[in-house]
């Protein structure tokens, strides 16, 4: 399996790629890490693009995606992603950590 193109942008992702096994979950993790790095650097559009390829069943990813979309000027898409967090209906330990932030961000 060829390495995804995001790996060349950040040296830390080269190390992460060696640590995770090949497969869908590994790619989700790499995209999530890429999105977090880009968001930390203020590249909101790049962060949103990376996070859209990460695990969409993780409310933490969805909340970070919402913030990235808001930062890149896509308010309507940011609100929709935030609503997905608030209305999340699966068993996931991250949900309890991000729901209060999502409620504060997009209202109840």
N, C-alpha and C positions, 0 to 999 in steps of 0.2 A: 504494500500500500504506500503510495507516494505521500510525502509530507505536505500538508496544506500550505498554501502560499503565505499565510499569516506568520509562519515561523520565522521567516527571514527578517521580519521587522524588529523583533525583540530577541536579543541573545538569551534571555531567561526562558523563552519558549523553546529554544533548542534543548535546554536541560529538561524542561517539563515533558517535551515530546519523547525523550529517552526513558522517562519514568513511567509514563502511562502506556497501557497496552493499546494496540491498534483496535479501532472500532468506533462506533457511533458515540459512545459515552466519552471516550478519550477526545474525540473531535469537539464535542460540546464543551468539555473542560478547557480545551485550548482556546476556543472562541470566547468563552467566558473570561478567561485570564487576559486575553487580548483586549476585550472590551473594557475590563477594569483598568488595565494599564493606559489605554487611550483616554478613558474618562478622567483618570488621575492627571493626565497631561493636558486636559482641556480640549481634546479633539472629540467633541460630542458627536459629530456626524460619523466619524470612524468607529467610535464606541457603539453607536446605535447599529451600524452595519454588522459589526462583530457580534453583538449581543442578540441580534435577530437570528443568528445561526447557532446560538447556544441553546441549552435545554429550556424549552418554553413551558415545561411542566415544573419549573423551579420558581417559586414566587420571589425569591431573592433576585434571580436573573430578570424577572419581569419588572420589578421595582427599579432596578438599575437601568434597564432599558427605558423605562418611563422617564427617568431623570435625564438620560442621554438624549432622548427625543425632545424633551423640553429645552435642553441646552442648545440643541441644534435648530430650534425655532419651529418645531412641529408640535404645536400645543394640542391639537385635536388627537393626534396619534398618541401623544404622551398621556392624555387623559384616558384614552381607551386602554392603554397598557396598565395604567394605574387601576382602572376599574376591574381589570382582569385579576389583579392582586386582591382587591377588596372582596371580589365575588369568588375567589378561589375555593374549590370544594373537593379537595383531595387530602389524604393523610400525608403531611409533609412537615417535618420539624421546623423548617425555616419559616413556615407560615406565621407561627406565633411571634417570630422575631420581626417580621416586616409588616404585618398587618397594621399596627399602630402608626407606622410611618406613612403607609399608603392611605390610611384614613385621613391623616393630617394633610397629606399632599393633595388628595382629590375630593375630600369631603366624604361624608357618610352616606 
